[in-house]
Every structure is written in C-alpha cells, then in structure tokens.
Amino acid sequence: MKEVLLRFLVGGAVVSFFAVAADMLKPKSFAGLLGAAPSVALATLSLTVMKDGKSFAQIEARSMMLGAIAFFFYAWFGSWLLVRRKLPALAVTASSMFLWLAVTFGLWFVVLR
C-alpha cells in the first residue's frame, strides 16, 4: 500500500509540473504531449531506481526510448494517412498499429536481443 501511495504522489507531482510547464508554452498543442508521456516515464523511472536500482532503470529507459521511436513512426504514418489520404480515423489507427508493432519488434530484435 505504501508503494502505491508513493507512486500516486510522485506521478501526480511530476504530471503537475509538466502540465504547468506545457501551459506556458505556445502553441498549446504541446500541453498534451508534455502533460502525459514524459511525466509518466520520469515518475516510473524514479520509482524504479528507488525500488530496483539504477541498472534495472537503465534497461527500462532504453526500452522506453525504443518505444518512443516506434511511436514516432506510428504518429507520422497515421497523420500522413489522415491528412493526405483523408481516410477514416478508425482505419488509420488500426493500420498504423501494425506499423508500430513492426517497428517495435524490429528495434527489439536489432537493439535489445
């Protein structure tokens, strides 16, 4: 129970910090980016360091970076399909997920294996 409360407090503090920082930036579209992924990743990594040590947190951080690269390709391809091809959002999301998985497993096979 103590760990859950600590996760809640650290995660909330980091998310709040990034939300305030994002609110100061322009354009406001950055607010969603900075309010979610980096803050959750940093909170998770700091809790991982406290619980499992730095070496385990390094492995987790490396995996997060590879996931972010794969997500970049997912977002790029999805936005390309939505803007250029004017396809429905559900079809774009479903097809882009296959690209995300392919890039993720490709990076895992090349880098982490």
LUMGUVO-235169 format. One line per 2 residues: their letters; for each residue x, y, z of C-alpha. Coordinates in steps of 0.1 Angstrom, whole numbers. Example, Ala and Ser with C-alpha at 12.3 -4.5 7.8 and 13.67 -1.06 7.14 Angstrom:
// residues 2
as = 123/-45/78; 137/-11/71
// end
This chain:
// residues 113
mk = 0/0/0; 29/23/8
ev = 43/18/-27; 10/26/-44
ll = 7/58/-24; 43/68/-33
rf = 36/61/-70; 5/82/-68
lv = 23/112/-51; 54/111/-73
gg = 34/106/-105; 10/134/-96
av = 37/158/-88; 56/151/-120
vs = 25/153/-141; 15/186/-125
ff = 50/200/-131; 49/191/-168
av = 13/204/-171; 23/238/-158
aa = 54/239/-180; 33/229/-210
dm = 7/256/-202; 34/282/-205
lk = 45/271/-240; 30/281/-273
pk = 13/266/-292; -10/250/-267
sf = -9/217/-286; 23/209/-267
ag = 4/207/-235; -9/172/-242
ll = 25/159/-252; 43/173/-222
ga = 15/165/-197; 14/128/-204
ap = 42/107/-217; 74/124/-203
sv = 59/129/-168; 47/93/-165
al = 80/80/-178; 101/101/-154
at = 78/91/-125; 81/55/-134
ls = 119/56/-138; 124/74/-105
lt = 103/49/-87; 122/21/-105
vm = 155/35/-93; 143/36/-58
kd = 129/1/-58; 151/-19/-82
gk = 182/1/-87; 199/21/-114
sf = 209/-8/-137; 173/-21/-139
aq = 161/15/-146; 187/18/-174
ie = 171/-12/-191; 137/3/-187
ar = 148/37/-200; 163/21/-231
sm = 131/2/-237; 111/35/-233
ml = 133/52/-259; 128/24/-284
ga = 91/26/-278; 92/64/-284
ia = 109/58/-317; 83/33/-327
ff = 55/57/-316; 71/84/-338
fy = 66/62/-368; 31/54/-358
aw = 22/91/-354; 39/101/-386
fg = 22/74/-407; -11/80/-390
sw = -11/117/-396; 1/111/-432
ll = -29/88/-439; -53/112/-422
vr = -41/144/-439; -30/132/-473
rk = -53/102/-480; -83/115/-460
lp = -90/80/-446; -113/74/-416
al = -96/76/-382; -105/41/-371
av = -90/26/-402; -59/47/-399
ta = -55/38/-362; -59/1/-369
ss = -34/1/-398; -9/23/-380
mf = -9/-1/-350; 7/-28/-373
lw = 35/-4/-382; 40/5/-346
la = 43/-32/-337; 66/-39/-366
vt = 90/-11/-357; 89/-20/-320
fg = 97/-57/-326; 122/-48/-353
lw = 140/-24/-328; 138/-50/-301
fv = 153/-77/-324; 182/-54/-335
vl = 190/-35/-304; 179/-54/-273
r = 183/-90/-284
// end
